[in-house]
Amino acid sequence: MKINFIYNKEKDIWCLLNKGKGSNNSSNSTKVYELLVSKYGENLTEQHTSKFIDEYFEENNVSLYDFIEQYSADWELVASEYHKRARDIFGTNLPDDLTAYLTINNRNPYSISDNMFYVTVPRETVRKTIMHELWHFYTWYGLGTDQEGKLGKQKYNEIKESLTVLLNEECGDLFPEGIYDEGYTQHQELREEIKKLWREKKDIHLVWNEVSNR
């Protein structure tokens, strides 16, 4: 399974304009989006955003080629072991190729149907982001692609986001030193419940069914 790191300016613009102001899990604007608004106002256009991105790269001395190389190398350090552990937990494989689009946004949405997710640039390491986003892919394929339909988007989102607490349990040593998956404030109680259930019996289907039926 390979991750292709790519920069596509149209994708970057989309990410800023559609996920900069808020998301399903947070109503707060990202720091970069706030910078964009402070420079060009609330009535943003794609042209404003494109110009802002160019200026941001220049001001922060961002070499996209260097970061693509850096992110690829960083991920390769743990990729094989991460997938082995995730496959053992979820009992499934992921599609052969996924795309990681670089964005200056501080928020990293993903799309199962498009086999893609976003990673932030510039950043020293994107290992945490990749492990987190791929956990959602493993959840989707391993626990049933019908789960969102059964549970509804809101409940499915709550549970799959909380399920990333298991990264700390099973893949914590693959994170860079001092890094862990902290989750969203509103999910902390459910994350603790999932962690407790997991420690009692390491069966992902049991855990999912338990919290889905509560």
Residue pairs with C-beta under 8 A, 6 or more apart in sequence:
1 83
1 93
1 94
1 95
1 96
1 97
1 98
2 96
2 97
2 98
3 72
3 75
3 79
3 97
3 98
3 99
3 100
3 130
4 97
4 98
4 99
4 100
5 68
5 71
5 72
5 100
5 102
5 119
6 68
6 99
6 100
6 101
6 102
7 64
7 68
7 101
7 102
7 121
8 101
9 50
9 53
11 101
11 103
11 118
12 53
12 101
12 102
12 103
12 104
12 105
13 46
13 49
13 50
13 53
15 101
15 103
15 105
15 107
15 109
15 118
16 32
16 33
16 36
16 49
16 52
16 53
16 103
16 104
16 105
17 44
17 46
17 49
18 109
19 30
19 105
19 107
19 109
20 29
20 30
20 32
20 33
20 36
20 105
20 107
21 29
21 33
22 28
22 29
23 107
23 109
24 157
25 157
25 161
25 184
25 186
26 107
26 184
29 37
30 105
30 106
30 107
31 106
32 56
32 104
32 105
32 106
33 105
33 106
35 52
35 56
36 44
36 48
36 49
36 52
37 44
39 48
39 52
40 48
40 49
40 52
53 104
56 62
56 104
57 64
57 104
60 122
62 104
62 121
62 122
64 102
64 121
67 102
67 121
67 122
68 102
71 100
71 102
71 119
71 126
74 125
74 126
74 127
75 126
75 127
75 130
77 127
78 127
78 131
78 174
81 174
82 131
82 134
82 171
82 174
83 94
85 170
85 171
86 134
86 135
86 138
86 171
87 93
87 138
89 138
89 142
89 166
89 170
89 202
89 204
90 138
90 139
90 141
90 142
90 143
90 204
91 142
91 204
92 138
92 141
92 142
93 141
94 134
94 137
94 138
94 141
95 115
97 115
98 115
98 116
98 117
98 134
98 137
99 114
99 115
99 116
99 117
100 116
100 117
100 118
100 119
100 126
100 130
101 116
101 117
101 118
101 119
102 118
102 119
102 120
102 121
103 118
103 119
103 120
103 121
104 120
104 121
105 118
105 120
106 120
107 118
108 117
108 118
108 119
108 120
108 129
108 133
109 117
109 118
110 116
110 117
110 118
110 133
110 136
110 137
111 117
112 136
112 137
112 140
117 129
117 130
117 133
119 126
119 129
119 130
120 126
120 129
124 176
125 176
125 179
127 174
127 175
127 176
127 179
128 175
128 176
128 179
128 181
131 167
131 171
131 174
131 175
131 181
132 164
132 167
132 181
135 163
135 164
135 166
135 167
136 160
136 164
139 160
139 163
140 147
140 160
142 204
143 204
143 205
143 208
147 156
147 208
147 212
148 156
151 159
151 212
155 212
158 187
158 190
159 190
159 208
159 211
159 212
161 183
161 184
161 187
162 183
162 187
162 190
162 191
162 194
162 211
163 194
163 207
163 208
164 181
164 183
165 181
165 183
165 191
165 192
165 194
165 195
166 194
166 195
166 198
166 204
167 175
167 180
167 181
168 180
168 181
169 195
169 198
169 199
172 180
175 181
183 191
190 211
193 211
194 207
194 211
197 206
197 207
197 210
197 211
198 207
